[in-house]
Amino acid sequence: MTSNTTSFTCINSQIEGKVGLITLDRPAQLNALSDGVMNELSAALDNFENNENIGRIVLAGFEKSSSELGERFSG
């Protein structure tokens, strides 16, 4: 299993085997979505889309911070 990590300012992006993992990393802002976060998410997703070995993508928040995205989907 190989690991490939790319660091951005607001997120961390890595590949573990066939899984692309994106971690929101703005705990002081409770991982709130901003233009910068959205731009970085888009870039990370583009990188994953261009990698034919990735079969799944996981989006997570760093530490105990919530995110607007999680709140939207939790009902």
C-alpha positions in Angstrom: 0.0 0.0 0.0 1.5 3.3 -1.1 0.9 6.7 0.5 1.1 10.0 -1.4 0.5 13.2 0.6 -0.2 16.7 -0.8 -0.4 19.6 1.6 -2.5 22.7 0.9 -3.2 25.6 3.3 -6.7 24.6 4.5 -6.8 20.9 3.7 -4.5 17.8 3.6 -4.8 15.4 0.7 -3.4 11.9 0.6 -3.7 8.7 -1.3 -3.7 5.4 0.7 -3.8 2.5 -1.8 -7.0 3.1 -3.8 -8.5 5.6 -1.4 -8.2 9.4 -1.8 -8.4 11.1 1.7 -9.1 14.8 2.1 -9.0 16.2 5.6 -10.2 19.7 6.4 -7.5 21.3 8.6 -8.9 24.6 10.0 -9.7 23.8 13.6 -9.6 27.4 14.7 -12.4 28.1 12.2 -14.2 24.9 13.1 -13.5 23.7 9.5 -15.9 26.3 8.1 -16.1 26.3 4.3 -14.6 29.3 2.7 -13.5 30.2 -0.9 -10.0 29.1 -0.1 -11.2 25.7 1.2 -13.5 25.2 -1.7 -10.7 26.0 -4.2 -8.4 23.5 -2.5 -11.1 20.9 -2.3 -11.6 21.4 -6.1 -7.9 21.0 -6.8 -7.6 17.9 -4.6 -10.7 16.3 -6.3 -9.2 17.1 -9.7 -6.0 15.3 -8.7 -8.0 12.3 -7.6 -10.1 12.3 -10.8 -7.0 12.2 -12.9 -5.7 9.1 -11.0 -7.3 6.0 -12.4 -6.1 3.9 -9.3 -8.4 5.8 -6.9 -11.7 3.9 -6.3 -13.1 5.9 -3.3 -12.8 9.3 -1.8 -13.1 10.1 2.0 -13.7 13.6 3.3 -13.0 14.1 7.0 -12.6 17.0 9.5 -9.4 17.4 11.6 -9.8 16.8 15.3 -13.2 17.5 16.9 -14.1 20.4 14.6 -17.4 20.3 12.8 -18.0 21.7 9.3 -20.8 23.3 7.5 -20.8 20.3 5.1 -21.4 17.8 7.9 -24.1 20.0 9.3 -25.9 20.1 5.9 -26.0 16.3 5.6 -26.7 15.5 9.2 -30.2 16.9 8.9 
